[in-house]
Amino acid sequence: MQANSEEYCELCGSPIHGKGISVSYEGSIITVCNSCYNRIRKHAVIVKEDSKKSETQKKTTPKPPKMADTELEIVADYYKIIKNAREQLGISQQQLAQKLKVSENIVKRFESGKLKPTISQARQLEKILGIKLVTPLENEESEKGFDETGLTLGDVVNIKEGKK
């Protein structure tokens, strides 16, 4: 029955003519078409069918939720820290953007405070610039008196009106 079913590229979604290529790409094992493989081959590793099956079996086992990202936050003055560290190292915004593998506009927006980096981007910036941007999340809700049930409509109204 599988011989009749059509296989689709897991990157672009187009039908795969012939046999697809199983690759390990960004931590996942996927099947791609020849054109997608040609685009990602520098960053992908071809895997054998046996390892794809074992990886699929590994994926079906439930993993505990990743708490690290939910317990971390970016410091409030991240934009000042990024700009000062970049200037002290004597690198341009364009050079930093290339190291981060983002556009120069993204770095400009980080430094102006208009865009907050993701946790993974902040980790990369920490390594590149030798700074500290990620801190453990402080539990502000318990300090403000919010309980475990979350916000109510009354809480939202009080917040919007600036009441405590």
Residue pairs with C-beta under 8 A, 6 or more apart in sequence:
6 15
6 16
7 15
7 16
7 20
7 31
8 14
8 15
8 16
9 15
9 16
9 20
9 31
9 32
9 33
9 36
10 30
10 31
10 32
11 30
11 32
11 33
11 36
11 40
12 32
12 33
12 35
12 36
14 33
16 31
16 32
16 33
17 33
20 31
20 32
20 33
21 31
21 32
21 33
21 34
21 37
21 46
22 29
22 30
22 31
22 46
22 47
22 48
22 49
22 52
23 29
23 30
23 31
23 32
23 37
23 40
23 44
23 45
23 46
23 47
24 44
24 45
24 47
25 32
25 40
25 43
25 44
25 45
26 43
29 47
29 51
29 52
29 55
29 56
31 52
32 40
32 44
37 44
47 55
69 119
70 137
71 136
71 137
72 119
72 134
72 135
72 136
72 137
73 134
73 135
73 136
73 137
73 138
74 116
74 117
74 119
74 122
74 133
74 134
74 135
75 81
75 132
75 133
75 134
75 135
78 110
78 113
78 116
78 117
78 122
78 133
79 110
79 111
79 112
79 113
81 131
81 132
81 133
82 107
82 110
82 111
82 125
82 129
82 131
82 133
83 111
85 129
85 130
85 131
86 93
86 96
86 111
86 129
89 129
89 130
93 104
93 107
93 108
93 111
94 104
94 107
96 107
96 128
96 129
97 103
97 104
97 106
97 107
99 124
99 128
100 106
100 107
100 121
100 124
100 125
100 128
102 121
106 115
109 115
110 116
110 117
110 125
117 125
117 133
119 134
122 133
122 134
123 134
125 131
125 133
126 132
126 133
126 134
144 164
146 155
158 164
